[in-house]
Amino acid sequence: MAYTILFRRGTDAQWIAANSVLRLGELGYVTDTKRFKIGDGNTPWNSLAYSTASLVDGKVPLDQLPNAVKI
């Protein structure tokens, strides 16, 4: 069975204006810069650092995720 996973997404300006708090492990994708942040459940968007993870075969390796979101 195939699944589709959709991430929260918006332009850089939309994210900055909303300043949302992403849930623990939730990914927020910036459509115009193609960067993303991973939520910790507490920190507002504007204070989160962009992820430095890179895709390998279309996946983010577990060793590149913050400790708070590892399984």
mmCIF file as Biopython writes it, N, C-alpha, C and O atoms, coordinates in Angstrom:
data_model
#
loop_
_atom_site.group_PDB
_atom_site.id
_atom_site.type_symbol
_atom_site.label_atom_id
_atom_site.label_alt_id
_atom_site.label_comp_id
_atom_site.label_asym_id
_atom_site.label_entity_id
_atom_site.label_seq_id
_atom_site.pdbx_PDB_ins_code
_atom_site.Cartn_x
_atom_site.Cartn_y
_atom_site.Cartn_z
_atom_site.occupancy
_atom_site.B_iso_or_equiv
_atom_site.auth_seq_id
_atom_site.auth_asym_id
_atom_site.pdbx_PDB_model_num
ATOM 1   N N  . MET A ? 1  ? 0.844  -1.175 0.000  1.0 0.0 1  A 1 
ATOM 2   C CA . MET A ? 1  ? 0.000  0.000  0.000  1.0 0.0 1  A 1 
ATOM 3   C C  . MET A ? 1  ? 0.894  1.244  0.000  1.0 0.0 1  A 1 
ATOM 4   O O  . MET A ? 1  ? 1.806  1.356  0.819  1.0 0.0 1  A 1 
ATOM 5   N N  . ALA A ? 2  ? 0.634  2.153  -0.899 1.0 0.0 2  A 1 
ATOM 6   C CA . ALA A ? 2  ? 1.422  3.380  -0.999 1.0 0.0 2  A 1 
ATOM 7   C C  . ALA A ? 2  ? 0.795  4.476  -0.135 1.0 0.0 2  A 1 
ATOM 8   O O  . ALA A ? 2  ? -0.427 4.583  -0.025 1.0 0.0 2  A 1 
ATOM 9   N N  . TYR A ? 3  ? 1.643  5.265  0.460  1.0 0.0 3  A 1 
ATOM 10  C CA . TYR A ? 3  ? 1.197  6.385  1.281  1.0 0.0 3  A 1 
ATOM 11  C C  . TYR A ? 3  ? 1.779  7.674  0.725  1.0 0.0 3  A 1 
ATOM 12  O O  . TYR A ? 3  ? 2.870  7.684  0.155  1.0 0.0 3  A 1 
ATOM 13  N N  . THR A ? 4  ? 1.047  8.747  0.896  1.0 0.0 4  A 1 
ATOM 14  C CA . THR A ? 4  ? 1.544  10.070 0.548  1.0 0.0 4  A 1 
ATOM 15  C C  . THR A ? 4  ? 1.663  10.864 1.834  1.0 0.0 4  A 1 
ATOM 16  O O  . THR A ? 4  ? 0.705  10.976 2.598  1.0 0.0 4  A 1 
ATOM 17  N N  . ILE A ? 5  ? 2.847  11.415 2.070  1.0 0.0 5  A 1 
ATOM 18  C CA . ILE A ? 5  ? 3.067  12.241 3.248  1.0 0.0 5  A 1 
ATOM 19  C C  . ILE A ? 5  ? 3.219  13.683 2.788  1.0 0.0 5  A 1 
ATOM 20  O O  . ILE A ? 5  ? 4.071  13.991 1.955  1.0 0.0 5  A 1 
ATOM 21  N N  . LEU A ? 6  ? 2.398  14.551 3.329  1.0 0.0 6  A 1 
ATOM 22  C CA . LEU A ? 6  ? 2.470  15.968 2.996  1.0 0.0 6  A 1 
ATOM 23  C C  . LEU A ? 6  ? 3.032  16.728 4.193  1.0 0.0 6  A 1 
ATOM 24  O O  . LEU A ? 6  ? 2.619  16.505 5.331  1.0 0.0 6  A 1 
ATOM 25  N N  . PHE A ? 7  ? 3.957  17.609 3.929  1.0 0.0 7  A 1 
ATOM 26  C CA . PHE A ? 7  ? 4.539  18.439 4.975  1.0 0.0 7  A 1 
ATOM 27  C C  . PHE A ? 7  ? 3.860  19.802 4.973  1.0 0.0 7  A 1 
ATOM 28  O O  . PHE A ? 7  ? 3.340  20.246 3.949  1.0 0.0 7  A 1 
ATOM 29  N N  . ARG A ? 8  ? 3.869  20.455 6.120  1.0 0.0 8  A 1 
ATOM 30  C CA . ARG A ? 8  ? 3.378  21.837 6.139  1.0 0.0 8  A 1 
ATOM 31  C C  . ARG A ? 8  ? 4.293  22.633 5.234  1.0 0.0 8  A 1 
ATOM 32  O O  . ARG A ? 8  ? 5.509  22.447 5.248  1.0 0.0 8  A 1 
ATOM 33  N N  . ARG A ? 9  ? 3.713  23.510 4.455  1.0 0.0 9  A 1 
ATOM 34  C CA . ARG A ? 9  ? 4.522  24.248 3.485  1.0 0.0 9  A 1 
ATOM 35  C C  . ARG A ? 9  ? 3.975  25.647 3.284  1.0 0.0 9  A 1 
ATOM 36  O O  . ARG A ? 9  ? 2.798  25.916 3.527  1.0 0.0 9  A 1 
ATOM 37  N N  . GLY A ? 10 ? 4.849  26.529 2.837  1.0 0.0 10 A 1 
ATOM 38  C CA . GLY A ? 10 ? 4.497  27.904 2.549  1.0 0.0 10 A 1 
ATOM 39  C C  . GLY A ? 10 ? 5.733  28.646 2.082  1.0 0.0 10 A 1 
ATOM 40  O O  . GLY A ? 10 ? 6.846  28.123 2.137  1.0 0.0 10 A 1 
ATOM 41  N N  . THR A ? 11 ? 5.527  29.858 1.626  1.0 0.0 11 A 1 
ATOM 42  C CA . THR A ? 11 ? 6.671  30.673 1.221  1.0 0.0 11 A 1 
ATOM 43  C C  . THR A ? 11 ? 7.406  31.164 2.463  1.0 0.0 11 A 1 
ATOM 44  O O  . THR A ? 11 ? 6.891  31.078 3.578  1.0 0.0 11 A 1 
ATOM 45  N N  . ASP A ? 12 ? 8.588  31.668 2.262  1.0 0.0 12 A 1 
ATOM 46  C CA . ASP A ? 12 ? 9.372  32.205 3.367  1.0 0.0 12 A 1 
ATOM 47  C C  . ASP A ? 12 ? 8.593  33.307 4.096  1.0 0.0 12 A 1 
ATOM 48  O O  . ASP A ? 12 ? 8.557  33.343 5.326  1.0 0.0 12 A 1 
ATOM 49  N N  . ALA A ? 13 ? 7.977  34.197 3.327  1.0 0.0 13 A 1 
ATOM 50  C CA . ALA A ? 13 ? 7.212  35.300 3.930  1.0 0.0 13 A 1 
ATOM 51  C C  . ALA A ? 13 ? 6.027  34.776 4.740  1.0 0.0 13 A 1 
ATOM 52  O O  . ALA A ? 13 ? 5.723  35.312 5.806  1.0 0.0 13 A 1 
ATOM 53  N N  . GLN A ? 14 ? 5.357  33.736 4.247  1.0 0.0 14 A 1 
ATOM 54  C CA . GLN A ? 14 ? 4.223  33.164 4.974  1.0 0.0 14 A 1 
ATOM 55  C C  . GLN A ? 14 ? 4.666  32.538 6.301  1.0 0.0 14 A 1 
ATOM 56  O O  . GLN A ? 14 ? 4.008  32.718 7.325  1.0 0.0 14 A 1 
ATOM 57  N N  . TRP A ? 15 ? 5.772  31.810 6.277  1.0 0.0 15 A 1 
ATOM 58  C CA . TRP A ? 15 ? 6.274  31.195 7.507  1.0 0.0 15 A 1 
ATOM 59  C C  . TRP A ? 15 ? 6.665  32.256 8.533  1.0 0.0 15 A 1 
ATOM 60  O O  . TRP A ? 15 ? 6.336  32.142 9.714  1.0 0.0 15 A 1 
ATOM 61  N N  . ILE A ? 16 ? 7.364  33.279 8.075  1.0 0.0 16 A 1 
ATOM 62  C CA . ILE A ? 16 ? 7.817  34.335 8.996  1.0 0.0 16 A 1 
ATOM 63  C C  . ILE A ? 16 ? 6.613  35.044 9.614  1.0 0.0 16 A 1 
ATOM 64  O O  . ILE A ? 16 ? 6.599  35.310 10.816 1.0 0.0 16 A 1 
ATOM 65  N N  . ALA A ? 17 ? 5.611  35.349 8.802  1.0 0.0 17 A 1 
ATOM 66  C CA . ALA A ? 17 ? 4.431  36.050 9.305  1.0 0.0 17 A 1 
ATOM 67  C C  . ALA A ? 17 ? 3.650  35.197 10.309 1.0 0.0 17 A 1 
ATOM 68  O O  . ALA A ? 17 ? 3.179  35.716 11.320 1.0 0.0 17 A 1 
ATOM 69  N N  . ALA A ? 18 ? 3.510  33.903 10.042 1.0 0.0 18 A 1 
ATOM 70  C CA . ALA A ? 18 ? 2.741  33.016 10.924 1.0 0.0 18 A 1 
ATOM 71  C C  . ALA A ? 18 ? 3.512  32.665 12.190 1.0 0.0 18 A 1 
ATOM 72  O O  . ALA A ? 18 ? 2.922  32.547 13.264 1.0 0.0 18 A 1 
ATOM 73  N N  . ASN A ? 19 ? 4.830  32.497 12.069 1.0 0.0 19 A 1 
ATOM 74  C CA . ASN A ? 19 ? 5.713  32.146 13.186 1.0 0.0 19 A 1 
ATOM 75  C C  . ASN A ? 19 ? 5.152  30.967 13.993 1.0 0.0 19 A 1 
ATOM 76  O O  . ASN A ? 19 ? 5.119  31.002 15.223 1.0 0.0 19 A 1 
ATOM 77  N N  . SER A ? 20 ? 4.720  29.942 13.290 1.0 0.0 20 A 1 
ATOM 78  C CA . SER A ? 20 ? 4.100  28.764 13.894 1.0 0.0 20 A 1 
ATOM 79  C C  . SER A ? 20 ? 5.081  27.954 14.728 1.0 0.0 20 A 1 
ATOM 80  O O  . SER A ? 20 ? 6.295  28.018 14.534 1.0 0.0 20 A 1 
ATOM 81  N N  . VAL A ? 21 ? 4.523  27.191 15.662 1.0 0.0 21 A 1 
ATOM 82  C CA . VAL A ? 21 ? 5.302  26.206 16.416 1.0 0.0 21 A 1 
ATOM 83  C C  . VAL A ? 21 ? 5.015  24.855 15.773 1.0 0.0 21 A 1 
ATOM 84  O O  . VAL A ? 21 ? 3.876  24.389 15.774 1.0 0.0 21 A 1 
ATOM 85  N N  . LEU A ? 22 ? 6.052  24.229 15.226 1.0 0.0 22 A 1 
ATOM 86  C CA . LEU A ? 22 ? 5.893  22.907 14.633 1.0 0.0 22 A 1 
ATOM 87  C C  . LEU A ? 22 ? 5.923  21.859 15.738 1.0 0.0 22 A 1 
ATOM 88  O O  . LEU A ? 22 ? 6.696  21.966 16.690 1.0 0.0 22 A 1 
ATOM 89  N N  . ARG A ? 23 ? 5.076  20.847 15.600 1.0 0.0 23 A 1 
ATOM 90  C CA . ARG A ? 23 ? 5.072  19.755 16.576 1.0 0.0 23 A 1 
ATOM 91  C C  . ARG A ? 23 ? 6.389  18.989 16.519 1.0 0.0 23 A 1 
ATOM 92  O O  . ARG A ? 23 ? 7.133  19.097 15.545 1.0 0.0 23 A 1 
ATOM 93  N N  . LEU A ? 24 ? 6.670  18.227 17.550 1.0 0.0 24 A 1 
ATOM 94  C CA . LEU A ? 24 ? 7.893  17.446 17.622 1.0 0.0 24 A 1 
ATOM 95  C C  . LEU A ? 24 ? 8.007  16.546 16.396 1.0 0.0 24 A 1 
ATOM 96  O O  . LEU A ? 24 ? 7.152  15.693 16.157 1.0 0.0 24 A 1 
ATOM 97  N N  . GLY A ? 25 ? 9.065  16.745 15.631 1.0 0.0 25 A 1 
ATOM 98  C CA . GLY A ? 25 ? 9.301  15.943 14.437 1.0 0.0 25 A 1 
ATOM 99  C C  . GLY A ? 25 ? 8.576  16.404 13.189 1.0 0.0 25 A 1 
ATOM 100 O O  . GLY A ? 25 ? 8.788  15.849 12.111 1.0 0.0 25 A 1 
ATOM 101 N N  . GLU A ? 26 ? 7.717  17.418 13.317 1.0 0.0 26 A 1 
ATOM 102 C CA . GLU A ? 26 ? 6.979  17.924 12.156 1.0 0.0 26 A 1 
ATOM 103 C C  . GLU A ? 26 ? 7.922  18.737 11.271 1.0 0.0 26 A 1 
ATOM 104 O O  . GLU A ? 26 ? 8.732  19.522 11.763 1.0 0.0 26 A 1 
ATOM 105 N N  . LEU A ? 27 ? 7.806  18.539 9.984  1.0 0.0 27 A 1 
ATOM 106 C CA . LEU A ? 27 ? 8.666  19.231 9.035  1.0 0.0 27 A 1 
ATOM 107 C C  . LEU A ? 27 ? 7.904  20.365 8.384  1.0 0.0 27 A 1 
ATOM 108 O O  . LEU A ? 27 ? 6.768  20.185 7.944  1.0 0.0 27 A 1 
ATOM 109 N N  . GLY A ? 28 ? 8.529  21.542 8.319  1.0 0.0 28 A 1 
ATOM 110 C CA . GLY A ? 28 ? 7.964  22.697 7.639  1.0 0.0 28 A 1 
ATOM 111 C C  . GLY A ? 28 ? 8.835  23.042 6.442  1.0 0.0 28 A 1 
ATOM 112 O O  . GLY A ? 28 ? 10.022 23.329 6.595  1.0 0.0 28 A 1 
ATOM 113 N N  . TYR A ? 29 ? 8.254  23.014 5.263  1.0 0.0 29 A 1 
ATOM 114 C CA . TYR A ? 29 ? 8.987  23.208 4.015  1.0 0.0 29 A 1 
ATOM 115 C C  . TYR A ? 29 ? 8.731  24.604 3.456  1.0 0.0 29 A 1 
ATOM 116 O O  . TYR A ? 29 ? 7.587  25.054 3.384  1.0 0.0 29 A 1 
ATOM 117 N N  . VAL A ? 30 ? 9.808  25.286 3.059  1.0 0.0 30 A 1 
ATOM 118 C CA . VAL A ? 30 ? 9.713  26.624 2.473  1.0 0.0 30 A 1 
ATOM 119 C C  . VAL A ? 30 ? 9.755  26.462 0.957  1.0 0.0 30 A 1 
ATOM 120 O O  . VAL A ? 30 ? 10.777 26.083 0.385  1.0 0.0 30 A 1 
ATOM 121 N N  . THR A ? 31 ? 8.632  26.753 0.326  1.0 0.0 31 A 1 
ATOM 122 C CA . THR A ? 31 ? 8.492  26.452 -1.097 1.0 0.0 31 A 1 
ATOM 123 C C  . THR A ? 31 ? 9.373  27.296 -2.014 1.0 0.0 31 A 1 
ATOM 124 O O  . THR A ? 31 ? 9.782  26.824 -3.074 1.0 0.0 31 A 1 
ATOM 125 N N  . ASP A ? 32 ? 9.670  28.523 -1.629 1.0 0.0 32 A 1 
ATOM 126 C CA . ASP A ? 32 ? 10.453 29.364 -2.539 1.0 0.0 32 A 1 
ATOM 127 C C  . ASP A ? 32 ? 11.961 29.239 -2.332 1.0 0.0 32 A 1 
ATOM 128 O O  . ASP A ? 32 ? 12.729 29.602 -3.223 1.0 0.0 32 A 1 
ATOM 129 N N  . THR A ? 33 ? 12.400 28.737 -1.185 1.0 0.0 33 A 1 
ATOM 130 C CA . THR A ? 33 ? 13.847 28.571 -0.952 1.0 0.0 33 A 1 
ATOM 131 C C  . THR A ? 33 ? 14.259 27.103 -0.923 1.0 0.0 33 A 1 
ATOM 132 O O  . THR A ? 33 ? 15.448 26.783 -0.923 1.0 0.0 33 A 1 
ATOM 133 N N  . LYS A ? 34 ? 13.260 26.208 -0.898 1.0 0.0 34 A 1 
ATOM 134 C CA . LYS A ? 34 ? 13.486 24.761 -0.876 1.0 0.0 34 A 1 
ATOM 135 C C  . LYS A ? 34 ? 14.309 24.322 0.334  1.0 0.0 34 A 1 
ATOM 136 O O  . LYS A ? 34 ? 15.128 23.407 0.243  1.0 0.0 34 A 1 
ATOM 137 N N  . ARG A ? 35 ? 14.080 24.989 1.468  1.0 0.0 35 A 1 
ATOM 138 C CA . ARG A ? 35 ? 14.731 24.628 2.723  1.0 0.0 35 A 1 
ATOM 139 C C  . ARG A ? 35 ? 13.648 24.159 3.688  1.0 0.0 35 A 1 
ATOM 140 O O  . ARG A ? 35 ? 12.458 24.355 3.438  1.0 0.0 35 A 1 
ATOM 141 N N  . PHE A ? 36 ? 14.061 23.541 4.785  1.0 0.0 36 A 1 
ATOM 142 C CA . PHE A ? 36 ? 13.065 23.081 5.738  1.0 0.0 36 A 1 
ATOM 143 C C  . PHE A ? 36 ? 13.591 23.153 7.164  1.0 0.0 36 A 1 
ATOM 144 O O  . PHE A ? 36 ? 14.794 23.223 7.414  1.0 0.0 36 A 1 
ATOM 145 N N  . LYS A ? 37 ? 12.630 23.131 8.089  1.0 0.0 37 A 1 
ATOM 146 C CA . LYS A ? 37 ? 12.936 23.120 9.508  1.0 0.0 37 A 1 
ATOM 147 C C  . LYS A ? 37 ? 12.173 21.953 10.121 1.0 0.0 37 A 1 
ATOM 148 O O  . LYS A ? 37 ? 11.124 21.551 9.616  1.0 0.0 37 A 1 
ATOM 149 N N  . ILE A ? 38 ? 12.706 21.414 11.208 1.0 0.0 38 A 1 
ATOM 150 C CA . ILE A ? 38 ? 12.062 20.317 11.915 1.0 0.0 38 A 1 
ATOM 151 C C  . ILE A ? 38 ? 11.688 20.814 13.302 1.0 0.0 38 A 1 
ATOM 152 O O  . ILE A ? 38 ? 12.532 21.313 14.045 1.0 0.0 38 A 1 
ATOM 153 N N  . GLY A ? 39 ? 10.414 20.672 13.640 1.0 0.0 39 A 1 
ATOM 154 C CA . GLY A ? 39 ? 9.913  21.196 14.905 1.0 0.0 39 A 1 
ATOM 155 C C  . GLY A ? 39 ? 10.336 20.395 16.126 1.0 0.0 39 A 1 
ATOM 156 O O  . GLY A ? 39 ? 10.645 19.206 16.050 1.0 0.0 39 A 1 
ATOM 157 N N  . ASP A ? 40 ? 10.338 21.095 17.253 1.0 0.0 40 A 1 
ATOM 158 C CA . ASP A ? 40 ? 10.624 20.445 18.538 1.0 0.0 40 A 1 
ATOM 159 C C  . ASP A ? 40 ? 9.436  20.528 19.489 1.0 0.0 40 A 1 
ATOM 160 O O  . ASP A ? 40 ? 9.520  20.088 20.636 1.0 0.0 40 A 1 
ATOM 161 N N  . GLY A ? 41 ? 8.332  21.091 19.011 1.0 0.0 41 A 1 
ATOM 162 C CA . GLY A ? 41 ? 7.127  21.195 19.820 1.0 0.0 41 A 1 
ATOM 163 C C  . GLY A ? 41 ? 7.064  22.420 20.705 1.0 0.0 41 A 1 
ATOM 164 O O  . GLY A ? 41 ? 6.049  22.644 21.365 1.0 0.0 41 A 1 
ATOM 165 N N  . ASN A ? 42 ? 8.124  23.227 20.741 1.0 0.0 42 A 1 
ATOM 166 C CA . ASN A ? 42 ? 8.179  24.404 21.618 1.0 0.0 42 A 1 
ATOM 167 C C  . ASN A ? 42 ? 8.643  25.684 20.936 1.0 0.0 42 A 1 
ATOM 168 O O  . ASN A ? 42 ? 8.152  26.769 21.248 1.0 0.0 42 A 1 
ATOM 169 N N  . THR A ? 43 ? 9.569  25.563 20.024 1.0 0.0 43 A 1 
ATOM 170 C CA . THR A ? 43 ? 10.234 26.737 19.458 1.0 0.0 43 A 1 
ATOM 171 C C  . THR A ? 43 ? 9.462  27.297 18.262 1.0 0.0 43 A 1 
ATOM 172 O O  . THR A ? 43 ? 9.161  26.555 17.328 1.0 0.0 43 A 1 
ATOM 173 N N  . PRO A ? 44 ? 9.134  28.601 18.275 1.0 0.0 44 A 1 
ATOM 174 C CA . PRO A ? 44 ? 8.463  29.216 17.123 1.0 0.0 44 A 1 
ATOM 175 C C  . PRO A ? 44 ? 9.352  29.171 15.875 1.0 0.0 44 A 1 
ATOM 176 O O  . PRO A ? 44 ? 10.580 29.151 15.965 1.0 0.0 44 A 1 
ATOM 177 N N  . TRP A ? 45 ? 8.716  29.155 14.745 1.0 0.0 45 A 1 
ATOM 178 C CA . TRP A ? 45 ? 9.404  29.058 13.447 1.0 0.0 45 A 1 
ATOM 179 C C  . TRP A ? 45 ? 10.590 30.009 13.341 1.0 0.0 45 A 1 
ATOM 180 O O  . TRP A ? 45 ? 11.685 29.591 12.967 1.0 0.0 45 A 1 
ATOM 181 N N  . ASN A ? 46 ? 10.384 31.269 13.664 1.0 0.0 46 A 1 
ATOM 182 C CA . ASN A ? 46 ? 11.440 32.265 13.471 1.0 0.0 46 A 1 
ATOM 183 C C  . ASN A ? 46 ? 12.679 32.008 14.320 1.0 0.0 46 A 1 
ATOM 184 O O  . ASN A ? 46 ? 13.742 32.560 14.036 1.0 0.0 46 A 1 
ATOM 185 N N  . SER A ? 47 ? 12.562 31.180 15.356 1.0 0.0 47 A 1 
ATOM 186 C CA . SER A ? 47 ? 13.703 30.865 16.219 1.0 0.0 47 A 1 
ATOM 187 C C  . SER A ? 47 ? 14.321 29.504 15.911 1.0 0.0 47 A 1 
ATOM 188 O O  . SER A ? 47 ? 15.392 29.184 16.427 1.0 0.0 47 A 1 
ATOM 189 N N  . LEU A ? 48 ? 13.662 28.697 15.078 1.0 0.0 48 A 1 
ATOM 190 C CA . LEU A ? 48 ? 14.216 27.398 14.694 1.0 0.0 48 A 1 
ATOM 191 C C  . LEU A ? 48 ? 15.308 27.584 13.650 1.0 0.0 48 A 1 
ATOM 192 O O  . LEU A ? 48 ? 15.232 28.472 12.800 1.0 0.0 48 A 1 
ATOM 193 N N  . ALA A ? 49 ? 16.310 26.743 13.728 1.0 0.0 49 A 1 
ATOM 194 C CA . ALA A ? 49 ? 17.357 26.747 12.697 1.0 0.0 49 A 1 
ATOM 195 C C  . ALA A ? 49 ? 16.885 25.900 11.519 1.0 0.0 49 A 1 
ATOM 196 O O  . ALA A ? 49 ? 16.124 24.949 11.693 1.0 0.0 49 A 1 
ATOM 197 N N  . TYR A ? 50 ? 17.340 26.251 10.325 1.0 0.0 50 A 1 
ATOM 198 C CA . TYR A ? 50 ? 17.055 25.416 9.166  1.0 0.0 50 A 1 
ATOM 199 C C  . TYR A ? 50 ? 17.814 24.111 9.316  1.0 0.0 50 A 1 
ATOM 200 O O  . TYR A ? 50 ? 18.913 24.082 9.869  1.0 0.0 50 A 1 
ATOM 201 N N  . SER A ? 51 ? 17.232 23.046 8.828  1.0 0.0 51 A 1 
ATOM 202 C CA . SER A ? 51 ? 17.883 21.751 8.887  1.0 0.0 51 A 1 
ATOM 203 C C  . SER A ? 51 ? 19.101 21.742 7.980  1.0 0.0 51 A 1 
ATOM 204 O O  . SER A ? 51 ? 19.096 22.334 6.901  1.0 0.0 51 A 1 
ATOM 205 N N  . THR A ? 52 ? 20.135 21.066 8.431  1.0 0.0 52 A 1 
ATOM 206 C CA . THR A ? 52 ? 21.325 20.896 7.600  1.0 0.0 52 A 1 
ATOM 207 C C  . THR A ? 52 ? 21.334 19.507 6.973  1.0 0.0 52 A 1 
ATOM 208 O O  . THR A ? 52 ? 22.288 19.131 6.292  1.0 0.0 52 A 1 
ATOM 209 N N  . ALA A ? 53 ? 20.262 18.744 7.209  1.0 0.0 53 A 1 
ATOM 210 C CA . ALA A ? 53 ? 20.156 17.402 6.650  1.0 0.0 53 A 1 
ATOM 211 C C  . ALA A ? 53 ? 20.053 17.469 5.134  1.0 0.0 53 A 1 
ATOM 212 O O  . ALA A ? 53 ? 19.534 18.434 4.574  1.0 0.0 53 A 1 
ATOM 213 N N  . SER A ? 54 ? 20.547 16.449 4.493  1.0 0.0 54 A 1 
ATOM 214 C CA . SER A ? 54 ? 20.428 16.376 3.042  1.0 0.0 54 A 1 
ATOM 215 C C  . SER A ? 54 ? 19.794 15.041 2.679  1.0 0.0 54 A 1 
ATOM 216 O O  . SER A ? 54 ? 19.928 14.049 3.396  1.0 0.0 54 A 1 
ATOM 217 N N  . LEU A ? 55 ? 19.111 15.044 1.562  1.0 0.0 55 A 1 
ATOM 218 C CA . LEU A ? 55 ? 18.429 13.839 1.128  1.0 0.0 55 A 1 
ATOM 219 C C  . LEU A ? 55 ? 19.418 12.844 0.529  1.0 0.0 55 A 1 
ATOM 220 O O  . LEU A ? 55 ? 20.313 13.217 -0.229 1.0 0.0 55 A 1 
ATOM 221 N N  . VAL A ? 56 ? 19.241 11.575 0.881  1.0 0.0 56 A 1 
ATOM 222 C CA . VAL A ? 56 ? 20.008 10.484 0.303  1.0 0.0 56 A 1 
ATOM 223 C C  . VAL A ? 56 ? 18.993 9.497  -0.248 1.0 0.0 56 A 1 
ATOM 224 O O  . VAL A ? 56 ? 18.240 8.880  0.506  1.0 0.0 56 A 1 
ATOM 225 N N  . ASP A ? 57 ? 18.979 9.353  -1.556 1.0 0.0 57 A 1 
ATOM 226 C CA . ASP A ? 57 ? 17.973 8.505  -2.210 1.0 0.0 57 A 1 
ATOM 227 C C  . ASP A ? 57 ? 16.558 8.919  -1.830 1.0 0.0 57 A 1 
ATOM 228 O O  . ASP A ? 57 ? 15.687 8.069  -1.640 1.0 0.0 57 A 1 
ATOM 229 N N  . GLY A ? 58 ? 16.331 10.220 -1.720 1.0 0.0 58 A 1 
ATOM 230 C CA . GLY A ? 58 ? 15.007 10.741 -1.414 1.0 0.0 58 A 1 
ATOM 231 C C  . GLY A ? 58 ? 14.617 10.663 0.041  1.0 0.0 58 A 1 
ATOM 232 O O  . GLY A ? 58 ? 13.459 10.913 0.378  1.0 0.0 58 A 1 
ATOM 233 N N  . LYS A ? 59 ? 15.550 10.323 0.918  1.0 0.0 59 A 1 
ATOM 234 C CA . LYS A ? 59 ? 15.258 10.177 2.343  1.0 0.0 59 A 1 
ATOM 235 C C  . LYS A ? 59 ? 16.254 10.979 3.162  1.0 0.0 59 A 1 
ATOM 236 O O  . LYS A ? 59 ? 17.378 11.226 2.723  1.0 0.0 59 A 1 
ATOM 237 N N  . VAL A ? 60 ? 15.833 11.385 4.358  1.0 0.0 60 A 1 
ATOM 238 C CA . VAL A ? 60 ? 16.741 12.038 5.296  1.0 0.0 60 A 1 
ATOM 239 C C  . VAL A ? 60 ? 17.263 10.950 6.232  1.0 0.0 60 A 1 
ATOM 240 O O  . VAL A ? 60 ? 16.478 10.365 6.978  1.0 0.0 60 A 1 
ATOM 241 N N  . PRO A ? 61 ? 18.562 10.665 6.215  1.0 0.0 61 A 1 
ATOM 242 C CA . PRO A ? 61 ? 19.117 9.637  7.092  1.0 0.0 61 A 1 
ATOM 243 C C  . PRO A ? 61 ? 18.886 9.976  8.569  1.0 0.0 61 A 1 
ATOM 244 O O  . PRO A ? 61 ? 18.984 11.137 8.967  1.0 0.0 61 A 1 
ATOM 245 N N  . LEU A ? 62 ? 18.581 8.964  9.372  1.0 0.0 62 A 1 
ATOM 246 C CA . LEU A ? 62 ? 18.297 9.183  10.788 1.0 0.0 62 A 1 
ATOM 247 C C  . LEU A ? 62 ? 19.427 9.903  11.509 1.0 0.0 62 A 1 
ATOM 248 O O  . LEU A ? 62 ? 19.171 10.689 12.421 1.0 0.0 62 A 1 
ATOM 249 N N  . ASP A ? 63 ? 20.664 9.652  11.121 1.0 0.0 63 A 1 
ATOM 250 C CA . ASP A ? 63 ? 21.785 10.291 11.817 1.0 0.0 63 A 1 
ATOM 251 C C  . ASP A ? 63 ? 21.861 11.789 11.545 1.0 0.0 63 A 1 
ATOM 252 O O  . ASP A ? 63 ? 22.651 12.487 12.181 1.0 0.0 63 A 1 
ATOM 253 N N  . GLN A ? 64 ? 21.056 12.295 10.611 1.0 0.0 64 A 1 
ATOM 254 C CA . GLN A ? 64 ? 21.043 13.730 10.325 1.0 0.0 64 A 1 
ATOM 255 C C  . GLN A ? 64 ? 19.883 14.446 11.026 1.0 0.0 64 A 1 
ATOM 256 O O  . GLN A ? 64 ? 19.778 15.670 10.950 1.0 0.0 64 A 1 
ATOM 257 N N  . LEU A ? 65 ? 19.018 13.697 11.704 1.0 0.0 65 A 1 
ATOM 258 C CA . LEU A ? 65 ? 17.888 14.309 12.414 1.0 0.0 65 A 1 
ATOM 259 C C  . LEU A ? 65 ? 18.306 14.738 13.817 1.0 0.0 65 A 1 
ATOM 260 O O  . LEU A ? 65 ? 19.190 14.126 14.417 1.0 0.0 65 A 1 
ATOM 261 N N  . PRO A ? 66 ? 17.671 15.791 14.341 1.0 0.0 66 A 1 
ATOM 262 C CA . PRO A ? 66 ? 17.972 16.199 15.709 1.0 0.0 66 A 1 
ATOM 263 C C  . PRO A ? 66 ? 17.620 15.069 16.683 1.0 0.0 66 A 1 
ATOM 264 O O  . PRO A ? 66 ? 16.695 14.300 16.420 1.0 0.0 66 A 1 
ATOM 265 N N  . ASN A ? 67 ? 18.333 14.959 17.785 1.0 0.0 67 A 1 
ATOM 266 C CA . ASN A ? 67 ? 18.094 13.905 18.761 1.0 0.0 67 A 1 
ATOM 267 C C  . ASN A ? 67 ? 16.651 13.853 19.225 1.0 0.0 67 A 1 
ATOM 268 O O  . ASN A ? 67 ? 16.126 12.771 19.486 1.0 0.0 67 A 1 
ATOM 269 N N  . ALA A ? 68 ? 16.000 15.005 19.334 1.0 0.0 68 A 1 
ATOM 270 C CA . ALA A ? 68 ? 14.631 15.066 19.851 1.0 0.0 68 A 1 
ATOM 271 C C  . ALA A ? 68 ? 13.628 14.343 18.957 1.0 0.0 68 A 1 
ATOM 272 O O  . ALA A ? 68 ? 12.558 13.965 19.433 1.0 0.0 68 A 1 
ATOM 273 N N  . VAL A ? 69 ? 13.938 14.140 17.685 1.0 0.0 69 A 1 
ATOM 274 C CA . VAL A ? 69 ? 12.970 13.519 16.790 1.0 0.0 69 A 1 
ATOM 275 C C  . VAL A ? 69 ? 13.367 12.114 16.360 1.0 0.0 69 A 1 
ATOM 276 O O  . VAL A ? 69 ? 12.665 11.500 15.557 1.0 0.0 69 A 1 
ATOM 277 N N  . LYS A ? 70 ? 14.470 11.593 16.872 1.0 0.0 70 A 1 
ATOM 278 C CA . LYS A ? 70 ? 14.877 10.233 16.502 1.0 0.0 70 A 1 
ATOM 279 C C  . LYS A ? 70 ? 13.967 9.221  17.160 1.0 0.0 70 A 1 
ATOM 280 O O  . LYS A ? 70 ? 13.478 9.428  18.270 1.0 0.0 70 A 1 
ATOM 281 N N  . ILE A ? 71 ? 13.747 8.128  16.460 1.0 0.0 71 A 1 
ATOM 282 C CA . ILE A ? 71 ? 12.882 7.056  16.973 1.0 0.0 71 A 1 
ATOM 283 C C  . ILE A ? 71 ? 13.706 6.156  17.866 1.0 0.0 71 A 1 
ATOM 284 O O  . ILE A ? 71 ? 13.186 5.183  18.411 1.0 0.0 71 A 1 
#
